[in-house]
Amino acid sequence: MSQMDVRDVRDERYLRLMRAWIVLQALGENAKFSNGVSLPKAAFVDFMLCNPAAQQKMHEHFGRKQNILNLDDFLYQDNVEFGGLQDTRAFSITCVLLINGGYVELVKTGGELNLRCVSVLTYENSHLVDRWLAEIKLILPLLGKSLNVLQTSILAA
């Protein structure tokens, strides 16, 4: 059997593009990120959306238990112990595709490069996008903390 005989058709590229765009758009609407969102913070939020169990641990650590997040982590493996929180490669590639498409731009503010949405994503009746937006709103108050504190909260739980 050659490698060409088996083909994986579960392409997640478009889902990742939409999720990254939603993360950048939702964070950019907040006053904290009016100058844009740093890549590590946006990648952290994306990781939290993909790992509901890790998101639940973070909320519990900060005393913000969320009942809506009691989901089985069946689609994504929680690879926090193996550096999954610090791996921004896939999210970076997704952001490059959004930048090349003209949907997101890089903005230099105070010596830092941040990402900012140029165009708004429009959607109709999407349960998945509504869930992502609700989860981002729950994570948003915690994003004032450093990434090290947020990552430690997940590991400590």
C-alpha positions as CSV (number, residue, x, y, z in Angstrom):
1,M,0.0,0.0,0.0
2,S,1.6,3.3,-1.0
3,Q,1.2,6.6,0.8
4,M,-1.1,7.9,-1.9
5,D,-3.7,5.2,-1.2
6,V,-4.7,6.7,2.2
7,R,-6.0,10.3,2.1
8,D,-7.1,12.2,5.2
9,V,-10.0,14.5,4.2
10,R,-10.5,16.0,7.6
11,D,-9.1,19.3,6.6
12,E,-9.2,21.8,9.4
13,R,-7.7,24.7,7.6
14,Y,-10.9,26.6,7.0
15,L,-12.1,26.1,10.6
16,R,-8.7,27.4,11.9
17,L,-8.9,30.4,9.6
18,M,-12.4,31.3,10.9
19,R,-11.5,30.7,14.5
20,A,-8.4,32.8,14.3
21,W,-10.3,35.6,12.6
22,I,-13.0,35.5,15.3
23,V,-10.4,35.6,18.0
24,L,-8.6,38.6,16.6
25,Q,-11.9,40.4,15.8
26,A,-13.4,39.7,19.3
27,L,-10.3,40.7,21.1
28,G,-9.8,43.8,18.9
29,E,-13.2,45.1,19.9
30,N,-12.1,45.3,23.5
31,A,-10.5,48.5,24.7
32,K,-7.5,46.5,26.1
33,F,-6.5,45.6,22.6
34,S,-7.4,48.7,20.7
35,N,-3.8,48.8,19.4
36,G,-4.0,45.2,18.3
37,V,-3.4,41.8,19.9
38,S,-0.1,40.2,20.4
39,L,0.4,36.9,18.6
40,P,1.1,34.9,21.9
41,K,-2.1,36.2,23.6
42,A,-4.2,35.5,20.5
43,A,-2.7,32.0,20.2
44,F,-3.4,31.4,23.9
45,V,-7.1,32.2,23.4
46,D,-7.2,30.0,20.3
47,F,-5.7,27.2,22.4
48,M,-8.3,27.7,25.1
49,L,-11.1,27.5,22.5
50,C,-9.7,24.2,21.3
51,N,-9.2,22.7,24.7
52,P,-12.3,23.1,26.9
53,A,-10.8,21.0,29.7
54,A,-7.8,23.3,30.0
55,Q,-10.1,26.3,29.8
56,Q,-12.2,24.9,32.7
57,K,-9.0,24.4,34.8
58,M,-8.0,28.0,34.2
59,H,-11.4,29.4,35.2
60,E,-11.5,27.2,38.3
61,H,-8.0,28.3,39.3
62,F,-9.1,32.0,39.3
63,G,-12.4,31.1,41.1
64,R,-14.6,31.5,38.0
65,K,-16.2,28.2,37.6
66,Q,-18.1,28.0,34.3
67,N,-20.9,25.4,33.9
68,I,-21.1,25.8,30.2
69,L,-17.6,24.5,29.7
70,N,-18.2,21.1,31.2
71,L,-17.5,19.4,27.9
72,D,-15.5,16.3,27.2
73,D,-12.2,17.2,25.5
74,F,-12.7,14.7,22.7
75,L,-11.6,16.6,19.6
76,Y,-8.2,17.9,20.9
77,Q,-5.8,16.4,23.2
78,D,-4.8,18.5,26.2
79,N,-1.1,18.7,25.6
80,V,-0.3,21.4,28.2
81,E,2.3,19.3,29.9
82,F,4.2,18.9,26.7
83,G,4.4,22.6,25.9
84,G,1.2,22.8,23.9
85,L,0.5,26.2,25.3
86,Q,3.7,27.7,24.0
87,D,3.4,26.3,20.5
88,T,2.2,29.1,18.3
89,R,3.3,27.7,15.0
90,A,0.0,26.6,13.6
91,F,-1.7,29.8,14.8
92,S,1.1,31.9,13.2
93,I,0.6,30.2,9.9
94,T,-3.1,30.8,10.0
95,C,-2.4,34.5,10.8
96,V,-0.1,34.7,7.8
97,L,-2.8,33.4,5.6
98,L,-5.3,36.0,7.0
99,I,-2.7,38.8,6.5
100,N,-2.1,37.6,2.9
101,G,-5.8,37.7,2.3
102,G,-6.1,41.2,3.5
103,Y,-8.3,40.4,6.5
104,V,-5.7,41.1,9.2
105,E,-2.8,43.4,9.4
106,L,0.4,43.7,11.4
107,V,0.6,46.9,13.4
108,K,3.8,48.2,15.1
109,T,3.0,50.0,18.4
110,G,5.6,50.9,20.9
111,G,8.2,48.5,19.4
112,E,5.8,45.5,19.4
113,L,4.1,43.9,16.5
114,N,0.4,43.3,17.0
115,L,-2.4,41.8,14.9
116,R,-5.5,43.8,14.0
117,C,-8.5,42.9,11.9
118,V,-9.0,45.0,8.8
119,S,-12.3,43.6,7.8
120,V,-15.2,42.2,9.8
121,L,-16.2,38.6,9.5
122,T,-20.0,38.3,8.9
123,Y,-21.9,35.1,9.6
124,E,-25.4,34.0,10.0
125,N,-26.8,31.7,12.6
126,S,-23.6,29.9,13.5
127,H,-23.9,28.0,16.8
128,L,-20.1,27.4,16.7
129,V,-19.2,31.0,16.3
130,D,-21.7,32.1,19.0
131,R,-20.1,29.5,21.3
132,W,-16.6,30.8,20.5
133,L,-17.6,34.4,21.2
134,A,-19.2,33.5,24.5
135,E,-16.1,31.6,25.6
136,I,-13.8,34.5,24.5
137,K,-16.0,36.9,26.6
138,L,-15.3,34.6,29.6
139,I,-11.6,34.5,28.9
140,L,-11.2,38.3,28.2
141,P,-11.2,39.5,31.8
142,L,-8.3,37.2,32.6
143,L,-6.1,38.4,29.6
144,G,-4.8,41.3,31.7
145,K,-2.6,38.8,33.4
146,S,0.7,37.7,31.9
147,L,0.8,34.6,29.8
148,N,3.1,32.9,32.4
149,V,0.5,33.4,35.1
150,L,-2.3,32.0,32.8
151,Q,-0.3,29.0,31.8
152,T,0.7,28.3,35.3
153,S,-2.9,28.4,36.4
154,I,-3.7,25.6,34.0
155,L,-0.7,23.5,35.0
156,A,-1.4,24.0,38.7
157,A,-5.0,22.8,38.5
